[in-house]
Amino acid sequence: MKNFLTTLLLFSAISGYAQTEKDIAPGKWVKMFNGKDLKGWDVKIKGHDLNDNVGNTFRVVNGELTVSYDQYKEFDEQYGHIFYKKPFSAYLIVVDYHFSGDQVKGGPGWAYRNSGIMLHGQPANTMGKDQDFPISLEQQLLGGNGKDPRTTGNLCTPGTNVVMNKKLITDHCISSTSKTYAGDQWVHAEALVIGDSILKHIAGTDTVIVYSKPQIGGGSVSNYDPKVKIDGKPLTEGSISLQSESHPVAFRKVELFDLSPYVHDPKKLARVIELLQKRKFNK
């Protein structure tokens, strides 16, 4: 990972201006959520068949992709995910999210104001009917509880492991360095993913956790198909999904910049990433 970062920084320093702002113009972005409906997405909720959107959990309200529980009597461990149908390998994903209201009855304490972006995940159609989480890398999206420090952008690893500081990390969740975002405010989050070379979680404009070499392994996922969970297999691409974990949450933006056209040209890749990073500070 260090060598990869060094290479990117070196190329960024010498790349000049071959890539310009027009290369990251709005038309270059994939608007994963169109603000109108759930076209392009699949729903998988524990205990239910693919695309059984039980309780109308995932819906569009006032132009926002929402996770709602007003039709639930209680949560009953019905963990859900909404999957974008196209997989990706190298990209920057950008979301704006906020929590509101009360947690549904029966939701676990740890899931209070808790959602996530699942990266490099298994396809939705390979999940078992009673599987709780996709084998994936979770960028946790958390809200404060009004009392305690509660970082967002943490890493959780259902059925996966990663490398940090040249060490294989098998802990299920690793805290980020973000601040706490309390209340119902909108929070901006991003993830920069370059295959299995480097993955960064970003909260606001701050990089809050970095890791590499994601691979299948470990626990914290149940009722999966053993043919899918091939421990040790590198994760270089996969599905992207958003979670429903028992607390109402809304997303007003879910967009992605596909970096795969640049991965075989480090000079161009570095320049495009540089432009993407600058855009965050020039909003």
MARKELUM-267855 format. One record per residue (C-alpha): x, y, z; residue in one letter. Coordinates in steps of 0.1 Angstrom, whole numbers. Layout:
# residues N
+-------+-------+-------+------+
:    c1 :    c2 :    c3 : type :
+-------+-------+-------+------+
:     X :     Y :     Z :    A :
...
+-------+-------+-------+------+
***
This chain:
# residues 283
+-------+-------+-------+------+
:    c1 :    c2 :    c3 : type :
+-------+-------+-------+------+
:     0 :     0 :     0 :    M :
:    28 :    24 :     8 :    K :
:    44 :    18 :   -26 :    N :
:    11 :    24 :   -43 :    F :
:     5 :    56 :   -24 :    L :
:    41 :    68 :   -32 :    T :
:    36 :    61 :   -69 :    T :
:     3 :    80 :   -70 :    L :
:    19 :   110 :   -52 :    L :
:    49 :   110 :   -75 :    L :
:    28 :   108 :  -107 :    F :
:     5 :   135 :   -93 :    S :
:    34 :   158 :   -88 :    A :
:    47 :   154 :  -124 :    I :
:    14 :   148 :  -142 :    S :
:     9 :   184 :  -152 :    G :
:   -26 :   192 :  -165 :    Y :
:   -33 :   165 :  -190 :    A :
:   -65 :   158 :  -171 :    Q :
:   -87 :   188 :  -164 :    T :
:  -118 :   197 :  -145 :    E :
:  -139 :   186 :  -174 :    K :
:  -127 :   150 :  -168 :    D :
:  -147 :   150 :  -135 :    I :
:  -176 :   171 :  -147 :    A :
:  -211 :   161 :  -135 :    P :
:  -218 :   142 :  -167 :    G :
:  -189 :   118 :  -159 :    K :
:  -205 :   107 :  -127 :    W :
:  -228 :    77 :  -123 :    V :
:  -260 :    88 :  -105 :    K :
:  -267 :    56 :   -87 :    M :
:  -299 :    70 :   -72 :    F :
:  -320 :    90 :   -96 :    N :
:  -342 :   107 :   -70 :    G :
:  -374 :    92 :   -84 :    K :
:  -375 :    54 :   -79 :    D :
:  -353 :    24 :   -71 :    L :
:  -345 :    16 :  -107 :    K :
:  -311 :    -2 :  -109 :    G :
:  -313 :   -16 :   -74 :    W :
:  -320 :   -50 :   -59 :    D :
:  -333 :   -55 :   -23 :    V :
:  -323 :   -84 :    -1 :    K :
:  -337 :   -86 :    35 :    I :
:  -329 :  -114 :    59 :    K :
:  -356 :  -141 :    59 :    G :
:  -371 :  -130 :    26 :    H :
:  -365 :  -137 :   -11 :    D :
:  -345 :  -114 :   -33 :    L :
:  -365 :   -82 :   -41 :    N :
:  -391 :   -89 :   -15 :    D :
:  -391 :   -53 :    -1 :    N :
:  -409 :   -63 :    30 :    V :
:  -427 :   -35 :    48 :    G :
:  -417 :   -12 :    19 :    N :
:  -384 :    -8 :    38 :    T :
:  -366 :     9 :    10 :    F :
:  -386 :    37 :    -7 :    R :
:  -383 :    71 :   -22 :    V :
:  -397 :   100 :    -2 :    V :
:  -394 :   136 :   -13 :    N :
:  -365 :   127 :   -37 :    G :
:  -346 :   108 :   -10 :    E :
:  -338 :    71 :    -8 :    L :
:  -351 :    62 :    26 :    T :
:  -350 :    33 :    50 :    V :
:  -383 :    32 :    69 :    S :
:  -399 :     9 :    95 :    Y :
:  -434 :    23 :    99 :    D :
:  -449 :    -9 :    85 :    Q :
:  -429 :   -31 :   110 :    Y :
:  -443 :   -44 :   142 :    K :
:  -408 :   -51 :   153 :    E :
:  -374 :   -55 :   137 :    F :
:  -369 :   -93 :   143 :    D :
:  -334 :   -92 :   130 :    E :
:  -346 :   -84 :    95 :    Q :
:  -313 :   -69 :    84 :    Y :
:  -316 :   -55 :    49 :    G :
:  -295 :   -42 :    20 :    H :
:  -303 :   -25 :   -12 :    I :
:  -278 :   -34 :   -39 :    F :
:  -268 :   -14 :   -70 :    Y :
:  -271 :   -39 :   -98 :    K :
:  -237 :   -32 :  -115 :    K :
:  -205 :   -42 :   -97 :    P :
:  -174 :   -19 :   -96 :    F :
:  -137 :   -24 :   -90 :    S :
:  -121 :    11 :   -88 :    A :
:  -142 :    42 :   -80 :    Y :
:  -150 :    70 :   -57 :    L :
:  -185 :    67 :   -41 :    I :
:  -202 :    97 :   -26 :    V :
:  -232 :    98 :    -3 :    V :
:  -251 :   123 :    19 :    D :
:  -270 :   106 :    47 :    Y :
:  -289 :   115 :    79 :    H :
:  -308 :    97 :   106 :    F :
:  -341 :   107 :   120 :    S :
:  -369 :    95 :   143 :    G :
:  -368 :    65 :   166 :    D :
:  -353 :    30 :   162 :    Q :
:  -379 :     4 :   154 :    V :
:  -389 :   -19 :   183 :    K :
:  -366 :   -48 :   187 :    G :
:  -336 :   -32 :   170 :    G :
:  -303 :   -40 :   188 :    P :
:  -286 :   -12 :   208 :    G :
:  -255 :   -11 :   187 :    W :
:  -277 :    -4 :   156 :    A :
:  -290 :    29 :   170 :    Y :
:  -283 :    55 :   142 :    R :
:  -263 :    29 :   123 :    N :
:  -262 :    22 :    86 :    S :
:  -234 :    16 :    61 :    G :
:  -221 :    14 :    26 :    I :
:  -210 :   -22 :    18 :    M :
:  -180 :   -22 :    -6 :    L :
:  -166 :   -51 :   -27 :    H :
:  -196 :   -72 :   -17 :    G :
:  -210 :  -105 :   -30 :    Q :
:  -238 :  -102 :   -56 :    P :
:  -273 :   -99 :   -41 :    A :
:  -285 :  -131 :   -58 :    N :
:  -258 :  -152 :   -41 :    T :
:  -270 :  -144 :    -6 :    M :
:  -288 :  -171 :    14 :    G :
:  -324 :  -164 :    22 :    K :
:  -316 :  -162 :    59 :    D :
:  -281 :  -145 :    55 :    Q :
:  -278 :  -114 :    76 :    D :
:  -250 :   -94 :    58 :    F :
:  -233 :   -97 :    25 :    P :
:  -197 :  -108 :    25 :    I :
:  -182 :   -74 :    21 :    S :
:  -164 :   -44 :    36 :    L :
:  -186 :   -20 :    55 :    E :
:  -180 :    17 :    57 :    Q :
:  -201 :    23 :    88 :    Q :
:  -224 :    54 :    87 :    L :
:  -231 :    64 :   123 :    L :
:  -249 :    92 :   141 :    G :
:  -241 :   105 :   175 :    G :
:  -263 :    96 :   205 :    N :
:  -260 :   130 :   221 :    G :
:  -238 :   118 :   250 :    K :
:  -208 :    99 :   238 :    D :
:  -181 :   102 :   212 :    P :
:  -192 :    81 :   182 :    R :
:  -171 :    81 :   151 :    T :
:  -184 :    74 :   116 :    T :
:  -166 :    59 :    87 :    G :
:  -155 :    30 :   108 :    N :
:  -146 :    -3 :    90 :    L :
:  -165 :   -35 :    98 :    C :
:  -158 :   -68 :    81 :    T :
:  -186 :   -93 :    76 :    P :
:  -169 :  -124 :    63 :    G :
:  -137 :  -104 :    54 :    T :
:  -103 :   -94 :    66 :    N :
:   -80 :   -66 :    55 :    V :
:   -43 :   -54 :    59 :    V :
:   -34 :   -23 :    78 :    M :
:     2 :   -13 :    85 :    N :
:    14 :   -45 :    68 :    K :
:    -6 :   -66 :    93 :    K :
:   -36 :   -88 :    86 :    L :
:   -65 :   -74 :   107 :    I :
:   -91 :   -99 :   118 :    T :
:  -110 :   -77 :   142 :    D :
:  -146 :   -73 :   131 :    H :
:  -148 :   -35 :   135 :    C :
:  -120 :    -9 :   135 :    I :
:  -127 :    27 :   146 :    S :
:  -120 :    56 :   124 :    S :
:  -105 :    90 :   134 :    T :
:  -137 :   110 :   125 :    S :
:  -155 :   134 :   147 :    K :
:  -190 :   127 :   160 :    T :
:  -219 :   139 :   139 :    Y :
:  -248 :   143 :   163 :    A :
:  -285 :   150 :   157 :    G :
:  -303 :   148 :   124 :    D :
:  -278 :   168 :   103 :    Q :
:  -268 :   157 :    68 :    W :
:  -234 :   140 :    68 :    V :
:  -211 :   137 :    37 :    H :
:  -192 :   105 :    33 :    A :
:  -171 :    90 :     5 :    E :
:  -150 :    59 :    -1 :    A :
:  -121 :    57 :   -25 :    L :
:  -116 :    22 :   -37 :    V :
:   -88 :    10 :   -61 :    I :
:   -92 :   -27 :   -65 :    G :
:   -74 :   -44 :   -36 :    D :
:   -46 :   -19 :   -36 :    S :
:   -60 :     8 :   -14 :    I :
:   -93 :    17 :     2 :    L :
:  -100 :    50 :    20 :    K :
:  -130 :    60 :    41 :    H :
:  -137 :    98 :    41 :    I :
:  -160 :   117 :    64 :    A :
:  -167 :   153 :    54 :    G :
:  -134 :   161 :    38 :    T :
:  -112 :   140 :    61 :    D :
:   -97 :   106 :    53 :    T :
:  -105 :    87 :    85 :    V :
:   -93 :    52 :    78 :    I :
:   -71 :    35 :    52 :    V :
:   -65 :    -2 :    44 :    Y :
:   -56 :   -26 :    17 :    S :
:   -56 :   -62 :     5 :    K :
:   -92 :   -70 :    14 :    P :
:  -100 :  -107 :    13 :    Q :
:  -127 :  -131 :    22 :    I :
:  -122 :  -146 :    57 :    G :
:  -133 :  -143 :    93 :    G :
:  -168 :  -144 :   107 :    G :
:  -196 :  -120 :   116 :    S :
:  -218 :  -133 :    88 :    V :
:  -243 :  -161 :    90 :    S :
:  -263 :  -185 :    68 :    N :
:  -241 :  -179 :    38 :    Y :
:  -235 :  -203 :     9 :    D :
:  -201 :  -220 :    17 :    P :
:  -194 :  -219 :   -21 :    K :
:  -193 :  -181 :   -19 :    V :
:  -172 :  -177 :    12 :    K :
:  -138 :  -188 :    -2 :    I :
:  -115 :  -177 :    27 :    D :
:   -83 :  -160 :    15 :    G :
:   -97 :  -150 :   -19 :    K :
:   -87 :  -114 :   -27 :    P :
:  -115 :   -89 :   -31 :    L :
:  -107 :   -67 :   -62 :    T :
:  -143 :   -58 :   -71 :    E :
:  -179 :   -64 :   -61 :    G :
:  -213 :   -51 :   -53 :    S :
:  -222 :   -18 :   -35 :    I :
:  -251 :   -18 :   -11 :    S :
:  -267 :     4 :    15 :    L :
:  -279 :   -10 :    48 :    Q :
:  -311 :   -12 :    68 :    S :
:  -302 :   -20 :   104 :    E :
:  -333 :    -8 :   123 :    S :
:  -329 :    30 :   125 :    H :
:  -346 :    52 :    99 :    P :
:  -321 :    68 :    76 :    V :
:  -322 :    88 :    43 :    A :
:  -298 :    93 :    14 :    F :
:  -302 :   124 :    -8 :    R :
:  -271 :   116 :   -29 :    K :
:  -256 :    84 :   -40 :    V :
:  -231 :    90 :   -68 :    E :
:  -200 :    72 :   -81 :    L :
:  -171 :    82 :  -102 :    F :
:  -157 :    52 :  -121 :    D :
:  -119 :    51 :  -120 :    L :
:  -115 :    18 :  -138 :    S :
:  -106 :    35 :  -171 :    P :
:   -75 :    49 :  -154 :    Y :
:   -62 :    20 :  -133 :    V :
:   -37 :     9 :  -160 :    H :
:   -23 :    44 :  -163 :    D :
:   -10 :    55 :  -129 :    P :
:    -2 :    90 :  -142 :    K :
:   -38 :    96 :  -153 :    K :
:   -52 :    79 :  -123 :    L :
:   -32 :   101 :   -99 :    A :
:   -43 :   132 :  -117 :    R :
:   -80 :   123 :  -117 :    V :
:   -78 :   114 :   -80 :    I :
:   -61 :   148 :   -74 :    E :
:   -89 :   166 :   -91 :    L :
:  -115 :   146 :   -72 :    L :
:   -98 :   155 :   -39 :    Q :
:   -96 :   192 :   -48 :    K :
:  -133 :   193 :   -57 :    R :
:  -141 :   185 :   -21 :    K :
:  -124 :   216 :    -9 :    F :
:  -138 :   238 :   -36 :    N :
:  -175 :   231 :   -31 :    K :
+-------+-------+-------+------+
***
